[in-house]
Amino acid sequence: MINWSWNNDNTNMSTLTTEPMYTIQDVPGKGKGLVATRDIPMGTRILSEEPILRIPENLPHCETLRSYVRLQVDALTPNQRQAFLSMHNIYADDSASKYLGIMRTNALPFGQDNAGIFLDACRINHACDNNAQKCWNENIKRHTVHALRNLEKGEEITIYYLGVTNNREARQEELQRKFAFTCACRLCSLPPDQSRESDIRLNEILVLDHLIGRDGLMGISAGSSQKLRHVDRQVTLYNEHGPNDSGLPRAFLDVVKITVVNGDLARVGIFAQKAMLGWAVLGGNDGPNVLENKALLKDPSKHGLYGRSMQWKTAVDDVPSGLDPTQFDNWLWRREKPKRPGQVADLRNQTTFPHVYGLPDDKYITTEFYSSSDATTHQPRRHWLLLAEIIDIYTETRFQVDIQDITGVSIPLIFHTDGAGSEFVPSEVDTGCTVATLYANRRGFMHSDPAICLKESSNLKIFPMMLRDILALSDRVQKYSVKRNGLRTCHGCDVPNQRLEREGPQVRLQES
């Protein structure tokens, strides 16, 4: 459940009242920090600040940079200079670069490849379960900090220093390397079993991040259903990790891309609204991301990616009514209904019959395809089958065929079986035949494109039919053998009829 509901005026509260929301004071074990002086509602803009010093992040650490910083420090007012010099410096041993050391320790990124000193914002301490979000607002040219949840009077305000919310070990290593401290926040201090659960969750979020972004626009076009399931799972993990995670708006924006490519304006509107609400909490109603999504909501069909495919085509107002929350979520995420044992399979179902771009990756293991009892060895948790057509054959070294799925995406299938492919009769392996590969996954190679490596000959079947003909047969089975709304379609008149009895033999493919 996403809890983004708040008074929109909260994001501008700091400009509407002179009552201070925080004070800078000593925090046990952390030096100086910001502490709330009153209750702060979620979404409130806690501060909005311009930098007093700035440097390009890509400028090398040399005498030119030291001189550049020194000139800016010399131009500060006495109060600003005193505040700057009182900041922590983890490079204190280098007396010749004192100013630069303070900059490197405390500077916050802003704009395009810049970093700066903000007198108040740079005093905010880190927590891996931070309760506030830092953001550079390009529209107002200010660094802003907003409350991620309701904060209580006397509570320390914290932000996240790192770019990615990684597992505990990776976070601790990066914080020690970059900032020379060991984090002891609530998330880093969980009991071992809870910390392990948290790490597994965060690792999977990062894996899904890779899979969602993999293959670019072609990956979205050819593997939309799989991409959508990845984001659905990622949002679930974010919500388990903590309320209103800063990664949620970007996840919703991923769904906007997936649905707009497929012409699904109803879902585009809903997910753009979700993303906009999230960005407003993180950066305020005047933030660039909020304004961009507001413009998108006015006419989603003007999105640059709209209609590359119209397979999910809906109008903006094609949103079902009368559904309970679970039913609505199932519709929103296009979740498939559970299959009954023995139910006739639909070969176009991308959950059981994924396209090439929907296959799992051998380096990025997700719980959608695999399960593990020890987090090191993995076994398939369900069945999946790649259907693809042979388009070329190679026998120079190891036996290999190039195969192409129904979306036109091709990939090598390399025979790493005990017999190096000799288990298959050569006359049965021909271009135009369809291969069905059980538990197929994409394996990456250092100097070549991904491929599917077949290790068990029993996981491959070859059919002397073109893929489009097999799918056409499946479509007929779905049309005439599957009941829809209690009715089965007649072969003769092509009309659904509740009195129609099942006739003739029926092909059954069991889905898991």
ChimeraX attribute file (.defattr): number of C-alpha atoms within 10 A of each C-alpha:
attribute: neighborCount
match mode: 1-to-1
recipient: residues
	/A:1	10
	/A:2	12
	/A:3	10
	/A:4	16
	/A:5	11
	/A:6	14
	/A:7	10
	/A:8	15
	/A:9	14
	/A:10	23
	/A:11	25
	/A:12	19
	/A:13	18
	/A:14	17
	/A:15	13
	/A:16	9
	/A:17	9
	/A:18	8
	/A:19	10
	/A:20	12
	/A:21	20
	/A:22	22
	/A:23	16
	/A:24	15
	/A:25	13
	/A:26	12
	/A:27	13
	/A:28	8
	/A:29	7
	/A:30	11
	/A:31	12
	/A:32	18
	/A:33	22
	/A:34	23
	/A:35	22
	/A:36	19
	/A:37	18
	/A:38	15
	/A:39	14
	/A:40	23
	/A:41	20
	/A:42	23
	/A:43	33
	/A:44	30
	/A:45	29
	/A:46	26
	/A:47	21
	/A:48	22
	/A:49	17
	/A:50	17
	/A:51	19
	/A:52	17
	/A:53	20
	/A:54	19
	/A:55	19
	/A:56	15
	/A:57	16
	/A:58	9
	/A:59	11
	/A:60	10
	/A:61	11
	/A:62	11
	/A:63	10
	/A:64	11
	/A:65	15
	/A:66	17
	/A:67	14
	/A:68	14
	/A:69	18
	/A:70	16
	/A:71	11
	/A:72	15
	/A:73	18
	/A:74	10
	/A:75	12
	/A:76	14
	/A:77	11
	/A:78	11
	/A:79	8
	/A:80	14
	/A:81	16
	/A:82	11
	/A:83	12
	/A:84	22
	/A:85	14
	/A:86	11
	/A:87	17
	/A:88	17
	/A:89	19
	/A:90	17
	/A:91	18
	/A:92	13
	/A:93	10
	/A:94	12
	/A:95	10
	/A:96	10
	/A:97	20
	/A:98	18
	/A:99	21
	/A:100	24
	/A:101	20
	/A:102	20
	/A:103	24
	/A:104	19
	/A:105	18
	/A:106	24
	/A:107	23
	/A:108	21
	/A:109	19
	/A:110	20
	/A:111	15
	/A:112	9
	/A:113	11
	/A:114	15
	/A:115	21
	/A:116	23
	/A:117	24
	/A:118	21
	/A:119	20
	/A:120	18
	/A:121	24
	/A:122	19
	/A:123	20
	/A:124	23
	/A:125	19
	/A:126	21
	/A:127	20
	/A:128	21
	/A:129	17
	/A:130	22
	/A:131	22
	/A:132	29
	/A:133	23
	/A:134	23
	/A:135	20
	/A:136	21
	/A:137	20
	/A:138	14
	/A:139	10
	/A:140	14
	/A:141	14
	/A:142	18
	/A:143	23
	/A:144	22
	/A:145	29
	/A:146	29
	/A:147	27
	/A:148	26
	/A:149	21
	/A:150	14
	/A:151	21
	/A:152	15
	/A:153	14
	/A:154	14
	/A:155	16
	/A:156	22
	/A:157	26
	/A:158	23
	/A:159	21
	/A:160	18
	/A:161	20
	/A:162	14
	/A:163	6
	/A:164	12
	/A:165	19
	/A:166	21
	/A:167	19
	/A:168	19
	/A:169	10
	/A:170	13
	/A:171	19
	/A:172	18
	/A:173	15
	/A:174	16
	/A:175	16
	/A:176	13
	/A:177	11
	/A:178	13
	/A:179	16
	/A:180	14
	/A:181	14
	/A:182	14
	/A:183	19
	/A:184	14
	/A:185	13
	/A:186	12
	/A:187	17
	/A:188	20
	/A:189	12
	/A:190	15
	/A:191	10
	/A:192	10
	/A:193	9
	/A:194	12
	/A:195	16
	/A:196	15
	/A:197	13
	/A:198	21
	/A:199	19
	/A:200	14
	/A:201	20
	/A:202	21
	/A:203	18
	/A:204	21
	/A:205	25
	/A:206	17
	/A:207	18
	/A:208	22
	/A:209	17
	/A:210	13
	/A:211	23
	/A:212	26
	/A:213	13
	/A:214	14
	/A:215	14
	/A:216	9
	/A:217	16
	/A:218	13
	/A:219	21
	/A:220	25
	/A:221	20
	/A:222	22
	/A:223	22
	/A:224	26
	/A:225	21
	/A:226	22
	/A:227	24
	/A:228	21
	/A:229	20
	/A:230	23
	/A:231	25
	/A:232	19
	/A:233	17
	/A:234	24
	/A:235	21
	/A:236	15
	/A:237	17
	/A:238	19
	/A:239	15
	/A:240	13
	/A:241	18
	/A:242	10
	/A:243	15
	/A:244	21
	/A:245	22
	/A:246	19
	/A:247	16
	/A:248	22
	/A:249	25
	/A:250	16
	/A:251	21
	/A:252	23
	/A:253	20
	/A:254	21
	/A:255	28
	/A:256	28
	/A:257	21
	/A:258	27
	/A:259	31
	/A:260	27
	/A:261	27
	/A:262	23
	/A:263	24
	/A:264	25
	/A:265	27
	/A:266	21
	/A:267	26
	/A:268	30
	/A:269	24
	/A:270	18
	/A:271	24
	/A:272	26
	/A:273	21
	/A:274	21
	/A:275	23
	/A:276	26
	/A:277	21
	/A:278	28
	/A:279	25
	/A:280	26
	/A:281	31
	/A:282	30
	/A:283	27
	/A:284	27
	/A:285	21
	/A:286	16
	/A:287	21
	/A:288	18
	/A:289	20
	/A:290	23
	/A:291	16
	/A:292	12
	/A:293	21
	/A:294	15
	/A:295	13
	/A:296	18
	/A:297	21
	/A:298	10
	/A:299	12
	/A:300	24
	/A:301	19
	/A:302	13
	/A:303	16
	/A:304	11
	/A:305	18
	/A:306	20
	/A:307	19
	/A:308	13
	/A:309	16
	/A:310	14
	/A:311	13
	/A:312	16
	/A:313	17
	/A:314	17
	/A:315	15
	/A:316	18
	/A:317	10
	/A:318	12
	/A:319	15
	/A:320	11
	/A:321	7
	/A:322	7
	/A:323	11
	/A:324	9
	/A:325	10
	/A:326	9
	/A:327	12
	/A:328	15
	/A:329	13
	/A:330	14
	/A:331	15
	/A:332	16
	/A:333	15
	/A:334	14
	/A:335	15
	/A:336	10
	/A:337	7
	/A:338	8
	/A:339	12
	/A:340	10
	/A:341	10
	/A:342	11
	/A:343	13
	/A:344	19
	/A:345	20
	/A:346	19
	/A:347	22
	/A:348	15
	/A:349	13
	/A:350	18
	/A:351	22
	/A:352	17
	/A:353	22
	/A:354	23
	/A:355	28
	/A:356	27
	/A:357	26
	/A:358	25
	/A:359	24
	/A:360	21
	/A:361	20
	/A:362	13
	/A:363	11
	/A:364	16
	/A:365	17
	/A:366	20
	/A:367	13
	/A:368	14
	/A:369	19
	/A:370	15
	/A:371	16
	/A:372	12
	/A:373	8
	/A:374	7
	/A:375	9
	/A:376	6
	/A:377	9
	/A:378	15
	/A:379	10
	/A:380	13
	/A:381	13
	/A:382	13
	/A:383	16
	/A:384	22
	/A:385	22
	/A:386	23
	/A:387	26
	/A:388	28
	/A:389	27
	/A:390	24
	/A:391	17
	/A:392	14
	/A:393	16
	/A:394	12
	/A:395	9
	/A:396	7
	/A:397	7
	/A:398	12
	/A:399	17
	/A:400	21
	/A:401	21
	/A:402	19
	/A:403	25
	/A:404	22
	/A:405	22
	/A:406	16
	/A:407	14
	/A:408	12
	/A:409	15
	/A:410	19
	/A:411	20
	/A:412	21
	/A:413	22
	/A:414	19
	/A:415	21
	/A:416	17
	/A:417	16
	/A:418	12
	/A:419	13
	/A:420	17
	/A:421	20
	/A:422	12
	/A:423	12
	/A:424	14
	/A:425	8
	/A:426	9
	/A:427	6
	/A:428	11
	/A:429	17
	/A:430	17
	/A:431	17
	/A:432	17
	/A:433	18
	/A:434	27
	/A:435	25
	/A:436	19
	/A:437	23
	/A:438	19
	/A:439	17
	/A:440	25
	/A:441	24
	/A:442	22
	/A:443	16
	/A:444	14
	/A:445	9
	/A:446	6
	/A:447	6
	/A:448	7
	/A:449	11
	/A:450	16
	/A:451	19
	/A:452	24
	/A:453	17
	/A:454	23
	/A:455	16
	/A:456	15
	/A:457	19
	/A:458	11
	/A:459	13
	/A:460	17
	/A:461	13
	/A:462	18
	/A:463	16
	/A:464	15
	/A:465	14
	/A:466	16
	/A:467	21
	/A:468	14
	/A:469	11
	/A:470	15
	/A:471	16
	/A:472	12
	/A:473	13
	/A:474	18
	/A:475	15
	/A:476	12
	/A:477	17
	/A:478	18
	/A:479	17
	/A:480	19
	/A:481	20
	/A:482	18
	/A:483	14
	/A:484	12
	/A:485	8
	/A:486	9
	/A:487	16
	/A:488	22
	/A:489	20
	/A:490	19
	/A:491	13
	/A:492	6
	/A:493	8
	/A:494	11
	/A:495	12
	/A:496	18
	/A:497	14
	/A:498	13
	/A:499	9
	/A:500	11
	/A:501	9
	/A:502	13
	/A:503	9
	/A:504	5
	/A:505	6
	/A:506	11
	/A:507	11
	/A:508	13
	/A:509	14
	/A:510	14
	/A:511	21
	/A:512	16
